[in-house]
Structure formats: C-alpha cells, structure tokens
Amino acid sequence: MKRRNYRGIALVVLMAMGIVVYLEACKKDYVTPINNSGHTNDYPGYTGEAKTIVGKINKFKKQLIEKESVMRSGLYMPIDSVIWNVEALFNAEYAFPERKYLETVKQELEFFVDVNENDEAPFGVVADLYDEITSSVRLAYSCDGISSDKSLMAVVVDKGEKTGNKVKLNVFVISGKIDSGNFVNETVQLPFKKGDCWYYGEYGGTCDDPSVFGDAAEIIEDTINYYYGGKTVPQTGFRSINFSMFRVVLDGNEYFDENGEPYLYFHSVNGEPPLYLNYELLNYYYTRELEVLLHVVPSDPIYQGYLPTTPAFIEVDIIGMLDYVGNGSCYHHKNYVVYGSKMSIPEQELPPLRDLLN
C-alpha cells in the first residue's frame, strides 16, 4: 500500500510539474515571439515603398538562380519589366552611386531582345540577356581608361526601337575615378577661383596650357557630378541604390531666363561667343547648369510620366560642340542628363555588393 501511495504521489507531482512547465513555456512564447526568419526587416527609415522595391529586386535575383525551374513554368516577362529588373538588380549588385567621382567615363552598348506579339520575352531569354549584359559591361568597364581608384557609378537601360520581333536595348555604362578620401556630401556655391580658365569645347585645355586634357564643358561636368551626383549613406548599415533611370538630352536652347538668354552655354558662331572661360564665366555657367539640372528640367511638364515623382539627379555628361542646331551653326554645351529614383536600403536586405572585376 505504501509503495502504491508513493507512486501515486510521484505521478501527481510529475503531472503538476508538467503543467507548470507548459504554462511557463506558453508565457515565454507570448512575451517573446519566436522569429523563424532569423532576422527582421523593420529598420528605422526603411519605408514601405523601399521594401516593395527590394522585394522586386530579390524576386528577380531568385528567379535567375532558379532559372531552370522558372523556365519550365513557362514564365514570360513584359519588356518594360525586363528593363526595370535588369537595371535595378545590376545596380544593386555592382554600382557604387554614393561615392565621390572626380571624373566619369560614359560608354554605350546595344542589345536586342526577341519578344512575342505582346512584347513579352520568355524567361530563358531574359536570363541570357542578364548574363550577356553583365559580360559586356564588365569588358567596357575594364577598358574605360581608368587605372586606379576606379568604380562603377551606374548602368542605365533604355528601350529603343522595335523591328519585327526584336526590341533594341541601349545600355549606358557610367564609370569613374573616385576621391577615396572624401565621402562628405558638401556643396560649393562658386567652385572656381581666380586664375581658373579653360578653353571652350574643341579647343581644349586651360588658358595657360592648351595641351592639358579636358575643356570648360568637362570641368563644369566633373564639378557638378562631384558635388551633386552622389549622396552619402544616411546611416550606418544602409546603402544607396538607383533604379527607374531616364536620360534627358539637351542641346542648350530649350530653356531661357527672364532676360531671354539661354540658361546653358549656347551661342551663334557669328555672335562672338566666349571661347576662353575665366573663373567668373565658369561659375556663371556652372550655376546656370545647376538651375536647369536640379530645378527646371524636373519641373518641366514635358517629362511628366517619364521621370519619377521625386526625381534624383544621378549624373550629367556635358560636351562642348560646334554644331548645326535649329536654324544655324552654334557653339553649345550638349547635355546628356540621367535622372532616376534613389533609395537607401539596409545592406542585408539586398544582394551582396560586388566589384564587377572580381
């Protein structure tokens, strides 16, 4: 009898302990929920819109990794989605837009995509296109003429004309030489100082030494891109990505100030244009370039539907030319401007950032 009593008591005690352990476990689960994903993406400053963009980029990356199974599913992708996905993922993986670029080099590549009657491409074609663009951009980047402190700033993908069942894609590669010791997002109102003087366009060089590489247009371009083309990462652990990029081409006679003068450098060959730009003229045209790039173009109704709602200035290529524009020959600064959407994303939410040459 005593033996049975001990067993009964022991059984009751074990049951009681089990209930207590169970309740305590439930209590811990309630207070501290288990995160099965291993991490959280709830970062301060990480907006819902940014999360959507990251989701699209990571989805396309996963589709490329699982290429064979995606192809078997029969997936077709609209050409506009192809362009967005290729551009966004490539810039997320290989571009460093937040760096300070002392000078930039631009190269243009062409690709052709086979589409059906609905302007869609099978995923196998899309995956091969991404590999082809990666290889071609890598080659162009390696041959950009910059030997040290080089970096890839951006790759822009534009849709060209459709001929038959082929759509042309223009891929613009922007690389450059970085200022590795400066990551401060400072701006300078008048960057050119007394003594600075550069020839216009085809003449090239400084006023003191015409053999020096570059011209007034390029010096203004490099200065604008250095101060306004890149932004520092807003907080530790975040990095910038550019996507939905769009190029605007300006001859220089599109916008006029309140006095009826073109904002940009634009002069008739018969109008005695200034071909030697001293520091005052360099600052003059630098300031007016900024006004056009940062305010006039983004607010122009003609670009509504092409530029993002809040466009970010990415980069400009300014070329000094003697050309026939409108009704006559002129000296002008031709602008190729890149705008886009810019977002700051937690590093761990994006594919690892890699050097394209490694």
C-alpha positions in Angstrom: 0.0 0.0 0.0 2.8 2.4 0.9 4.5 1.6 -2.4 1.4 2.4 -4.4 0.9 5.6 -2.5 4.4 6.8 -3.3 3.8 6.0 -7.0 0.6 7.9 -6.9 2.1 10.9 -5.2 5.0 10.9 -7.6 2.6 10.8 -10.6 0.7 13.7 -9.3 3.8 15.7 -8.7 5.1 15.0 -12.2 1.8 16.0 -13.7 1.8 19.2 -11.7 5.4 20.0 -12.8 4.5 19.3 -16.4 1.5 21.7 -16.2 3.8 24.4 -14.7 6.4 23.9 -17.3 3.8 24.0 -20.1 2.2 27.2 -18.7 5.6 28.8 -18.3 6.6 27.9 -21.8 3.4 29.4 -23.1 4.0 32.5 -21.1 7.6 32.9 -22.6 6.3 32.4 -26.1 3.7 35.1 -25.6 6.2 37.6 -24.2 8.9 36.9 -26.7 7.6 35.6 -30.0 9.9 33.4 -32.0 11.2 34.9 -35.2 11.5 31.9 -37.6 13.1 34.1 -40.4 16.3 34.6 -38.4 16.2 38.4 -38.9 13.8 41.3 -39.0 13.5 43.9 -41.8 11.8 46.5 -39.5 14.6 49.2 -39.6 14.0 52.8 -38.8 13.9 54.8 -42.1 13.1 51.7 -44.2 9.9 52.7 -45.9 7.2 50.5 -47.3 8.0 51.7 -50.8 11.6 50.7 -50.3 10.5 47.3 -49.1 8.5 46.8 -52.2 11.4 47.8 -54.4 13.7 45.4 -52.5 11.1 42.6 -52.9 11.1 43.0 -56.7 14.9 43.0 -56.9 15.3 39.9 -54.7 12.5 38.1 -56.6 14.3 38.7 -59.9 17.6 37.6 -58.4 15.9 34.4 -57.1 14.4 33.7 -60.5 17.8 33.9 -62.1 19.2 31.5 -59.5 16.3 29.1 -60.1 16.5 29.7 -63.9 15.7 26.1 -65.0 12.6 25.7 -62.9 11.3 29.2 -63.8 11.8 28.3 -67.5 9.8 25.1 -67.0 7.0 27.1 -65.6 6.6 28.9 -68.9 7.1 32.4 -67.5 7.0 35.3 -70.0 8.1 38.8 -68.9 6.9 42.1 -70.4 9.8 44.0 -72.0 9.3 47.0 -69.7 9.6 44.7 -66.7 12.7 43.1 -68.2 14.3 46.6 -68.5 13.4 47.5 -64.9 14.5 44.2 -63.4 17.8 44.1 -65.3 18.7 47.7 -64.4 17.7 47.6 -60.8 19.4 44.3 -60.0 22.6 45.2 -61.8 22.9 48.5 -60.0 22.1 46.8 -56.7 24.8 44.2 -57.2 27.6 46.2 -58.9 27.1 50.0 -58.7 28.5 52.5 -56.1 26.5 55.7 -56.6 27.3 57.2 -53.2 31.0 57.6 -53.9 32.6 60.9 -54.9 33.7 60.8 -58.5 36.5 63.1 -59.7 35.8 62.3 -63.3 33.5 59.9 -65.2 33.6 57.9 -68.4 30.4 57.1 -70.4 30.1 54.2 -72.8 27.0 52.9 -74.8 26.2 49.3 -75.6 23.4 47.8 -77.7 21.5 44.6 -77.2 18.5 43.0 -78.9 15.7 41.0 -77.2 13.3 38.6 -79.0 9.7 39.3 -77.9 6.3 37.9 -78.9 3.3 39.8 -80.2 2.5 41.1 -76.7 6.1 42.5 -76.3 7.0 39.7 -73.8 10.1 37.6 -73.6 10.4 34.0 -72.3 12.4 33.9 -69.0 15.2 31.9 -70.6 15.8 34.8 -73.0 15.7 37.3 -70.0 18.3 35.2 -68.0 20.6 35.0 -71.0 20.2 38.8 -71.6 21.3 39.5 -68.0 24.4 37.3 -68.4 25.2 39.0 -71.7 24.8 42.5 -70.3 27.0 41.6 -67.3 29.8 40.3 -69.5 29.6 43.3 -71.9 29.5 45.8 -69.1 32.4 44.1 -67.4 34.5 44.4 -70.6 33.6 48.0 -71.1 34.3 48.9 -67.5 37.7 47.2 -67.6 38.6 49.2 -70.7 37.4 52.6 -69.6 40.9 54.0 -69.4 40.9 54.5 -65.6 43.7 52.5 -64.0 43.4 53.4 -60.3 40.6 54.2 -57.8 38.1 53.2 -60.4 34.4 52.4 -59.6 31.2 51.7 -61.4 28.7 54.6 -60.8 25.6 53.5 -62.7 24.2 51.4 -65.6 21.2 52.8 -67.4 19.0 50.6 -69.6 16.8 52.3 -72.1 14.3 50.8 -74.6 15.0 51.5 -78.2 13.0 50.8 -81.4 11.3 47.6 -82.2 12.0 46.0 -85.5 10.0 42.9 -86.3 10.1 40.7 -83.2 13.3 42.3 -81.8 13.4 45.2 -79.3 16.7 47.2 -79.1 18.0 48.0 -75.6 20.6 50.8 -75.1 22.8 50.3 -72.1 24.8 53.3 -70.8 27.8 52.5 -68.6 28.9 55.2 -66.3 32.2 54.6 -64.5 34.8 56.9 -63.0 37.7 57.7 -60.8 36.8 58.2 -57.2 38.0 60.5 -54.5 38.7 57.7 -52.0 39.4 60.2 -49.1 36.2 62.2 -49.3 32.7 61.0 -48.6 31.3 64.3 -47.3 28.1 65.4 -49.2 29.1 69.0 -49.2 28.2 71.6 -51.9 30.1 74.7 -53.1 28.2 77.7 -54.5 31.1 79.0 -56.6 33.7 76.3 -57.0 36.0 78.1 -59.5 38.6 80.5 -58.1 40.6 83.4 -59.6 43.1 82.1 -62.0 41.0 79.2 -63.3 40.5 79.4 -67.0 39.5 76.8 -69.6 39.0 76.8 -73.4 35.7 76.1 -74.9 34.9 72.6 -76.4 37.1 71.5 -79.3 39.9 73.8 -78.4 40.5 72.1 -75.1 43.0 72.7 -72.3 43.5 75.6 -69.9 44.1 79.1 -71.0 47.8 78.7 -69.9 48.3 75.3 -71.4 46.1 74.1 -74.3 47.7 70.7 -74.2 46.1 69.8 -70.8 43.4 67.2 -71.3 39.8 68.4 -71.0 37.8 71.6 -71.7 35.4 74.0 -70.0 32.4 71.7 -70.5 34.1 68.7 -68.9 35.4 70.8 -66.0 31.9 72.0 -65.3 30.5 68.5 -65.7 33.1 66.9 -63.3 32.4 69.6 -60.7 28.6 69.1 -60.8 28.9 65.3 -60.7 31.4 65.5 -57.8 29.2 67.7 -55.6 25.7 66.6 -56.7 25.9 63.2 -58.4 26.4 61.1 -55.3 25.0 61.1 -51.8 26.4 59.7 -48.6 24.7 56.8 -46.9 22.3 58.4 -44.4 23.1 55.9 -41.6 25.4 53.0 -40.8 24.3 49.8 -42.4 22.4 51.4 -45.3 23.5 51.9 -48.9 22.0 53.7 -51.9 20.6 52.2 -55.0 19.4 53.8 -58.2 16.6 52.4 -60.4 14.0 53.5 -63.0 16.6 55.7 -64.6 15.8 58.0 -67.5 18.1 60.1 -69.8 17.3 63.6 -70.9 19.2 65.2 -73.9 19.5 69.0 -74.1 21.1 71.0 -77.0 21.2 74.1 -74.8 18.5 76.2 -76.4 15.5 74.7 -74.6 15.3 77.0 -71.6 15.6 80.8 -71.3 15.9 83.1 -68.3 13.9 86.2 -67.6 16.1 88.2 -69.9 15.5 85.8 -72.8 19.1 84.4 -72.6 19.6 80.6 -72.8 20.4 79.1 -69.4 23.1 76.9 -70.9 26.1 77.8 -73.0 24.6 78.4 -76.4 25.9 80.9 -78.9 25.7 81.6 -82.6 29.1 81.3 -84.4 28.5 84.9 -85.6 27.8 86.2 -82.1 31.4 86.4 -80.8 30.9 83.7 -78.2 33.3 83.5 -75.2 35.8 80.7 -76.1 38.0 81.4 -73.1 36.0 80.9 -69.9 37.7 82.5 -66.9 36.7 81.7 -63.4 33.8 84.1 -63.5 32.3 82.6 -66.6 33.0 79.1 -65.3 31.0 79.9 -62.2 28.3 81.6 -64.3 27.7 78.6 -66.5 28.1 76.2 -63.6 25.4 78.0 -61.6 23.0 78.1 -64.6 23.7 74.4 -65.3 22.7 73.5 -61.8 19.5 75.5 -62.1 18.5 73.6 -65.2 19.5 70.2 -63.9 18.1 70.4 -60.4 15.0 72.6 -60.9 14.0 73.5 -64.5 14.1 70.0 -66.1 12.4 68.1 -63.2 9.5 70.6 -63.2 9.0 70.6 -67.0 5.6 69.1 -67.8 7.1 67.5 -70.9 8.8 64.9 -68.8 5.8 64.0 -66.6 5.3 60.3 -66.8 9.0 59.7 -67.7 10.7 61.0 -64.5 9.9 59.6 -61.1 7.5 61.7 -58.9 10.6 62.9 -56.9 13.4 62.6 -59.4 17.0 62.4 -58.2 19.8 63.8 -60.2 22.2 60.9 -61.0 24.8 62.3 -63.4 25.4 64.6 -66.4 27.6 64.3 -69.5 28.4 67.8 -70.9 30.0 68.1 -74.4 31.2 71.3 -75.9 30.3 71.2 -79.6 30.3 73.3 -82.7 27.2 72.0 -84.4 24.1 72.9 -86.5 21.1 73.4 -84.2 17.8 74.9 -85.3 18.4 77.5 -88.0 22.2 77.8 -87.8 25.6 76.8 -86.6 26.4 77.4 -83.0 28.8 76.7 -80.1 26.9 74.9 -77.4 27.1 72.6 -74.4 25.1 69.5 -75.2 23.8 67.7 -72.1 23.0 64.1 -71.5 21.4 64.0 -68.1 20.5 60.9 -66.1 17.7 61.1 -63.5 16.2 58.3 -61.5 14.8 57.1 -58.2 17.2 56.9 -55.4 16.6 54.9 -52.1 18.6 54.0 -49.1 18.2 50.3 -48.2 19.6 48.2 -45.3 22.6 46.4 -46.7 21.5 42.9 -45.6 18.2 43.3 -47.5 19.9 43.5 -50.9 22.1 41.0 -52.8 25.8 41.4 -51.7 27.5 44.4 -53.4 30.4 43.2 -55.5 33.3 44.6 -57.6 32.4 43.8 -61.2 36.0 42.9 -62.0 36.4 40.4 -59.1 
